[in-house]
Amino acid sequence: MSKYRTDTRDIAPKIELPEKQTPGECPDNRVPIYDVEGRRRGHVGRKASAATVARFGVRNAKLGKKDGREAWLGGNVSGGYGSAK
């Protein structure tokens, strides 16, 4: 009998790795952010506010649906102090 263990089946269970995501794919538990032109700017959590979405450069965003999924959609309303309109 060897002093080293040769049967390694009972030492550690196999670790199952999660599915790998492809780059540019938005996770299911996140809400994507789209600007006025329809380009995706990022994603945030479900409890994010419009102020959080504004950090991605998307002003006046409203929560809506895009491709059958909830998303923050950028508004094209300009205005405010010093605005040309």
N, C-alpha and C positions, 0 to 999 in steps of 0.2 A: 504494500500500500504506500502511495506517495504522500509526502507531507504537504503537498500542494493540492488544492481542490481542483479537480478536472471537470466536474459536473457543475456548470454555471447556470443551469436552468432555474434554480431556486434562490439565487442571490438577490436579483432585483427584477421587478416587473418591467415590461417594455413601456416606455413613455410614448404616448400618442401625441404627435404634434398637431396644432391647429392648422386649418387650411391656410395656405399662403394667399395673400391678396396681391392682385396685380397693381402696379403703379397707376394712379389716377382714379382708382375705384373708391367710391365713398362707402364706408362701413354702414351696415344696416341700422345701427343705433345712433347715427349722426344725421344732421340735417344739412344738405348742401346749400351753398350760397351762390346765386347767379347775379351778374350785373345786368345793366340795361341791354347790352348787346347779346346776352344769353351765354356769356362765357362763365365758366365756373371759377369762383375765386377762392373757395375753401369749403370747410364744413365746421359746424359747431354742434354743441349738445342740444338736447331737446328743450332745455330750460333757458336757452339764450334769448336775450332781448334784442331789440332793434339797435340799441346802443352798442352791443357786442358785435353785431354784424357790421356796423359802421366802421369798426377797426380794420375791416378788410377792404375799405375803400368803396363800399356800396352804401350810398346815402338813401334815405327815405325807403328802406326795404319793407316789404309787406310779406307776411307768411301766406303762401299759396301752394298750388299744385303744379308740378312740372314732371312730365313723363309718368304720371300716375303716382307720384311720390311727393310728400310734403317738402317744401323748399322755401328759402328766403329769396324773394325776387326783388331786384333793384328797381326803384322808381325813377322816372325821368323828370321829376318835378324839381325845378331849380327855383331858388328864391332865397330870401334871407337878407341879412345886412350886407350892403355893398353889391348886391346882385345887379346884373345888367337888365333883368326883366322887371 
